[in-house]
Amino acid sequence: MGQFKKQMQDGCRAALRPVARMVRTLLTPTEPPVEFGWKTIEAGPAAGANVMVPLNTPIADAITTGSYDQKVLQVVEALVSKTDTCFDIGGHYGCYTLSLAKLVKDGKIHTFEPVPAHAERIRQATQKSKLNHVQVHQVAVAGQNGEMTLRFAEAEGGDDSMAFLDAYGGVDTQAAHEHYRNFSRTTVSAVTLDSLLGTVPSVQFMKIDAEGAEAAIMGAGLELISRHQPRILVELHGIYEALACAEILCKLNYQAILLTDQKTTLPILWAPREDQTAIDAIKDVLGHDPVVMFGSSLQPDVPATGTVDGGADV
């Protein structure tokens, strides 16, 4: 009898669930759609560039005023030269692409962004800003070549920085998984770093923000990384991703240098151990000796004490 009662209760709940969702939808105030528009960046390495951003949002204000990733971009400014070739892997609205393009006047910027709307806005921004040495590739950089499933937010302007390749699971935090519940799926083309060796003669700097795919990207780029030894700026989203990256890059004689004092997602510069210029540049920006998390020539290849927290991008 008890089992029959439970089955009846479960059946009623299942039948009422669509009704409850409809009622919640009707009672929830509808937010106006996010409007994108052009802004001119006022300060920082990308000053003077035009960018298309969601208007009246915190990220638009941060990018426009030059406060977005301010210290990290100061480090980037100190480390890239005007003739470098740079990769921006995970372009989003194009803040890093535009900054690199302004700094690397006589080099080349390759931006990899699989979300079609983001890729198109970056393309328009570089054209409007007359930064003709930027090439935007509407593909994902991943651990394999071919087609892959991308999960992304169709409602742009909110959590649309969190698109991720389904094969790698995204960022493993409660906040991230809350966002992911409303994500859509699409199929995108993916390439590996090593597959680019024939088309890119060299690369001196890479920025990677790939929502949990960072280690897979590096693992499929061992030949390119070992051959060109680029400085690699990585946005780490969790301790497991940090350890996976360390397992790959420490074997290539790299060390991981913490770029900020914040406690959420951690921007890390991976640089060859003998790259004292990188250490000095980061010290100048931070005002103190930087923390080397992995691969220090003065200590074994083990992580520093502590944890790396993960979360949504701002």
N, C-alpha and C positions, 0 to 999 in steps of 0.2 A: 504493500500500500504506500509505504514511504517513497519507494522508487517511482511509482506512478505519479505521486504528487510532485516530486522533483521534476519529472519529465514535463508535466503540465506547466509548471512554473517556468522552466526553460523555454518551452514553446511560446508561452505568452510574452516572455521578455523578447524573444527573437521577433515576434510579430509586431511588438510595439516599438522596437528600436528605430525603424524608418520614420514612424510618426514622431518620436522624440526628436530625431535629427531635424525634421521639417519644422517642428515648433521652435527649436533653438535657432534655426535659420531665420524664421519670421520675427523672433524677438530680439535678435542681435542687430544692433544698428549697422547699416551698410556704410563702410568707409568709402570715401570718394577715391576714385582711381588716382594713382600716383602720376603726376605730370612731369615729364622730362623736358629739360630746356638747356640752353647754352649758358655757360658761365666762363669768365676769364679768371684763371688762377692768378692770385695776387702776390704770392710770396713762395719762397722755396725754389728748388731746382727747376720746376716746371713753370715758373712765373712767366706770364704773358701768353701761355698756351690756352687754347679753348677746349673745354671739356663739356660733354653732355651728361648731366646728372639728374637724379630725382629732386625736383625743386622742394625747398622748405623742409629738408631733412637734415639730421645731424651730419651724415657723411658728406652731403653736398657742401655744407658750411665748412667742414674740416678740410676738404679738398680745395675749396675756393680760397680759403684764408691761408693755406699752406701749413696748417697744423696737423694734417693727417700724416701719421708715421714720421713726425718731424725729425726726431733724432736719427731714426734709421736712414732716412733720406739724406741727412747730413753725412752719415758714414758713406753711403753710396756715392755722394758727390765727391768725397775725398778719395775714393778708390777707383773710379772709372776715368779713363782718359778720352780725349776727343776722337781718337781713331779706333776705339774698341768695337768689337762685335758683341752684342748683348742679347740674351734671351729673357723675355718676360713670360713665364709659364703660369697661366692663370691671370689674364689681363683685367677682368672685371670691368670697371669704368675707365681704366686707362691711366690712372695716376702715375704708376711706375713707368709705363710706356712713355708717357709724355715727359716725365722727369729725365729718363735715360736719353730720350731723343734730343732734349735741350742740352744735355751734358756731352753727348757723343755726336758732335757736329759733323765730323768727317768719317764716322764709322757706320755701323748698320745695326738696327734694332729689329729683332724677330719676335713678334708677339703671338702666343699660342692661346687661343680662347675658343672653347667648343660651343658655348652658348651663342646661338646666332645673333640675338639682339645685342649682346655685349660686343661681339666681334664687329658688328656693323657700326656701332657707336664709336668704337675706338678708331675704326677706319675713317669715319667722317671727321673725328676730332683731329687726327693727324693731317688730313687734307686741309681742313679749315685753318689749322695752325701752320700750314706750309712746312710740315716735317716730312719731307718726301723720302727720307732714308729709313722709314719704318715700313716693314712688311707684316701684315696681319694674316695669320694662318687660322682659319676656322676649323681647328682640329684640337683634340686632346693629346697631350703628351702622357704616355703611360708605360706600363711594363711590357707591352706587346703592340705589334702592328695589326691593323684591321678594324673591324667595327666593334664598338662596345656600347653598353647601355649607360646613358647619362641620366641622372636624376636631378631635377632642377625646379625652382620655384617659378611657376608661370606668372604669379602676381609679382611684378617687378617693383623694385624700390625698397623692399623690406629686407627679407632674408635671401635676396637673390645673389649674394656673394657666396652662398654655401653649396652651389652645384657640385656634385661629386660622381665619380664613376662607380657604378653599382658593384663592380668586381672587388673594390677595395673597402666598401662599407662606410665611407665617410668618416666624420669625427665621432668618436665614441663617448659622448657625454649626454646626460639627460636633456639638457637644453637643446642640443643639436637634434636629438631624436624627436623631440616635440615638433620642431620645424619640419623634419623630414616626412611626417605623417601626411602632409598636404602636397608633397612634391609630385610632379609628373615625370614620366619617362620618355626618353627619345633615344634614337640610335645615332651615334656620331662616329666619325673616323678618328682613329688613334694612331700615333706614331711613337717610336722610341727615339731617345737621344742618339743612340748609335746609328739609327737609320738616316740621320741627318748628316753624317760625316761626309758623304759624297757631295753634298750641296753647300755646306758651310765650311770654308777653309779653316777657320779658327773661331774660338769663342773665349772671351776673357772674363765675362761676368754673366751669371744667371740668377734670376730671382724665381723662386718656385713657391707658389701657394696653391696647392692642389687638393686640399681637403682630405688628407689621409692617404694620398697616392704618392707621397714624396719618396718613400723608400723604394717603391716599385719603379718609379721614374729613374732613380739613381742606379738601381740594380740592372736596368736595361740600358744604361749609359756608361758602363765601366770603361769602354774603349775611348769614347769621346773625353770623359773626365780625365783618365790617366794620360791621354795624349796631349790635351790642351791645358790641363790643370787650372780651370777657371775658378775664380772666387764665386761661391754659391750662397746666396741669401735664401734661407728657408724659413717659412713660417711653420713652426712645430705646433701640433695640435694635441699631443699626448705623449706620455712617457714611453709607450710601446713604439710609437713612430720614431721618437728620438733615439731609442736604443737600436732600432732597425737601421736608421740612417748611420749611426755610429759604427755599427757592425760592418757596413759597406765602406764608409769613407775613411775610417781610421786605418784600414788596410792599404789605402792609397796615400798614406802619409798626410792626411788632413787633420786639422783640429777645429773644434766647434767653439766659437767665441760669442758670448751672449751680448746682444746689442742694446738692451734696455734693462731697467730695473723693475718693469711691471710684472704682475703676478698671473696674468691670464695667458693668452697665446704668446709664445716666445719666438721673436725673430732671432735667428742664429746665422752668423756668417761662418761658413765652412771655408777655410783657407789652408793652403799648404803650410806645414809646420815652420818652414823657413821664411814665411812671409811676414817679416817683422813690420813692414810698411802697414799692413792691415791692423796689427796690434796697436801701433802708434796712432793711426788714424782714429780708431775706436776710443783709445784713451783720451785723445784730444776732445772728442765730442762728448764723452761721458764725464770727463773731469776726474777720472780715477782709473786705476788699472782694471781692465776688463776681466770678467770671469771666463775661464776656459773650462767648458763643461766636459768635453771629451777630447782625447788625443793630445793633451799637453806633452811637450817634450820633457817636462819636469816631473811627470807622474805617469803611472801605468794607464793603459787605455780602459779606464773604468769611469762610469758616470759620477758626477759630484753628488753629494748627499742632498736629498730633497726630491721634489716631484715637479713635473711639468703638467700644468692644468690645461684643459682644452675648452673650447667654446666657440661661439659664433664670431665671425669677423664684425668689426664695427662698420 
